[in-house]
Amino acid sequence: MLLPMEASALENRSDSSPPVSRLQRGLSATSIAILILLAGGGAAFSSGEVLIGVPSFGFVVLASFAALFTWTSGVTGLSGFLIPVLTIVLASAVPAGSSLLLFSGRPLFVIALAGLVLSVVARAAVPPKTVLLPAFFAVYAFVAFQSQTRVGPDGDEPQYLMVAQSILQDHDLA
């Protein structure tokens, strides 16, 4: 049960959130742009030092659009997404830090994509539900294609592929 004083305090309270500062929005937008640029450029460990690649013009344009989208969405708090970037700096200081470069290159796109998803949610733009399954299928197909072209068949898979090819072409198992 609320006392009359508490009830009046609740009525006078406004539900408007505090204004978002330009600095917070700028840090969020900058962090997404940095992640995309580092993902596009990549990094390598050679002769005890970390080498950071230069992204192509397409990645610069993509980073600019992503930063603009993040800025206009008003989302804040994405500067923490730069923690993987700090591992690259740490990798340059630690002699055996090459394993820290796991957080460089293409995996940074995933973190940037998470920030862009948060920006979409902040805009209150909800995609139709019919897009969910095709989007998951597209991501799964892309990842599966990338892993198969880089790794190739291993284990029992080559044997199964030879048997399947024999069945399709010769209609037998030999």
C-alpha positions in Angstrom: 0.0 0.0 0.0 1.4 3.4 -1.0 1.2 6.3 1.4 -0.2 9.5 -0.1 3.2 11.1 -0.1 4.7 8.2 -2.1 1.8 8.2 -4.6 2.2 11.9 -5.3 5.9 11.4 -5.8 5.2 8.7 -8.3 2.8 10.9 -10.2 5.3 13.8 -10.4 8.1 11.5 -11.6 8.6 11.7 -15.4 9.3 8.6 -17.3 11.6 10.4 -19.8 15.1 9.1 -19.9 18.0 11.5 -19.4 19.4 13.0 -22.6 22.2 11.2 -24.3 25.3 13.2 -24.5 27.1 13.6 -27.8 30.3 12.2 -26.3 28.6 8.9 -25.4 27.0 8.6 -28.9 30.4 9.6 -30.5 32.2 6.9 -28.5 29.7 4.3 -29.5 29.9 5.3 -33.2 33.7 5.5 -33.1 34.0 2.1 -31.5 31.9 0.4 -34.2 33.9 2.2 -36.9 37.3 1.1 -35.3 36.1 -2.5 -35.1 35.1 -2.6 -38.7 38.3 -1.0 -39.9 40.5 -3.4 -37.9 38.4 -6.3 -39.1 38.9 -5.2 -42.6 42.6 -4.6 -42.2 43.4 -7.6 -40.1 46.5 -8.1 -38.0 49.5 -10.4 -37.9 52.3 -11.4 -35.6 55.7 -11.3 -37.2 59.3 -11.1 -35.8 58.0 -10.3 -32.3 55.8 -7.4 -33.4 52.2 -6.9 -34.3 51.4 -5.7 -37.8 48.0 -4.1 -38.5 46.8 -4.1 -42.1 45.2 -1.2 -43.9 41.6 -1.7 -44.8 40.3 -1.3 -48.3 38.2 1.6 -49.4 35.0 -0.6 -49.2 35.7 -1.2 -45.5 36.2 2.5 -44.9 32.8 3.3 -46.5 31.2 0.5 -44.5 32.7 1.8 -41.3 31.5 5.3 -42.1 27.9 4.2 -42.7 27.9 1.9 -39.6 29.2 4.8 -37.5 26.6 7.2 -38.9 23.9 4.6 -38.3 25.1 4.1 -34.7 25.2 7.8 -34.1 21.7 8.5 -35.4 20.3 5.6 -33.4 21.4 7.2 -30.1 22.7 4.0 -28.6 25.4 4.4 -25.9 27.7 2.1 -24.0 29.3 0.4 -27.0 32.8 1.7 -26.2 33.3 -1.5 -24.1 33.3 -3.3 -27.5 36.8 -2.1 -27.9 38.2 -4.5 -25.3 39.2 -7.0 -28.0 41.2 -4.2 -29.6 43.1 -3.8 -26.4 44.2 -7.4 -26.7 46.0 -6.5 -29.9 47.9 -3.8 -28.0 48.6 -6.3 -25.3 49.8 -8.8 -27.9 52.4 -6.4 -29.0 53.7 -6.1 -25.5 53.7 -9.8 -24.6 56.4 -11.8 -26.5 54.2 -14.9 -26.8 51.1 -12.9 -27.5 50.3 -14.3 -30.9 47.3 -16.2 -29.5 45.9 -12.8 -28.5 45.5 -12.0 -32.2 42.5 -14.2 -32.2 40.6 -11.0 -31.5 41.8 -9.4 -34.8 40.7 -9.6 -38.3 37.4 -11.2 -39.3 36.1 -12.1 -35.8 35.8 -8.4 -35.0 33.0 -8.2 -37.6 30.9 -10.3 -35.2 31.4 -7.7 -32.4 30.6 -4.9 -34.8 27.5 -6.7 -36.0 26.4 -7.0 -32.4 26.8 -3.3 -31.9 24.8 -2.7 -35.1 22.0 -5.0 -33.8 21.9 -2.9 -30.6 21.6 0.2 -32.8 18.7 -1.3 -34.6 17.0 -2.2 -31.4 17.6 1.4 -30.0 15.8 2.7 -33.1 12.8 0.5 -32.2 12.9 -0.9 -35.7 11.8 -4.5 -35.6 12.2 -6.5 -38.8 9.3 -8.8 -39.9 9.3 -12.3 -38.4 9.5 -13.8 -41.8 13.0 -12.5 -42.2 14.4 -14.4 -39.2 14.6 -17.9 -40.7 16.1 -16.8 -44.1 18.6 -14.6 -42.2 19.8 -17.5 -40.0 20.0 -19.7 -43.0 22.1 -17.2 -44.9 24.5 -16.8 -42.0 24.8 -20.5 -41.5 25.3 -21.2 -45.2 28.0 -18.5 -45.4 29.9 -19.8 -42.3 29.6 -23.4 -43.5 30.9 -22.4 -47.0 33.8 -20.5 -45.5 34.8 -23.4 -43.2 34.5 -26.0 -45.9 36.7 -24.1 -48.3 39.3 -23.4 -45.7 39.4 -26.7 -43.9 38.1 -29.2 -46.5 36.9 -32.7 -45.9 38.5 -34.7 -43.2 37.9 -37.9 -41.2 35.5 -40.3 -42.8 34.0 -37.6 -45.1 36.3 -38.2 -48.1 35.2 -41.9 -48.1 31.5 -40.8 -48.0 32.1 -38.4 -50.8 33.7 -41.0 -53.0 30.9 -43.5 -52.4 28.3 -40.8 -53.1 30.1 -39.9 -56.4 30.3 -43.6 -57.4 26.5 -44.0 -56.7 25.7 -40.9 -58.8 28.0 -41.6 -61.7 28.3 -45.5 -62.0 25.1 -46.5 -60.0 27.2 -48.9 -57.9 29.4 -48.9 -54.8 32.7 -49.9 -56.4 
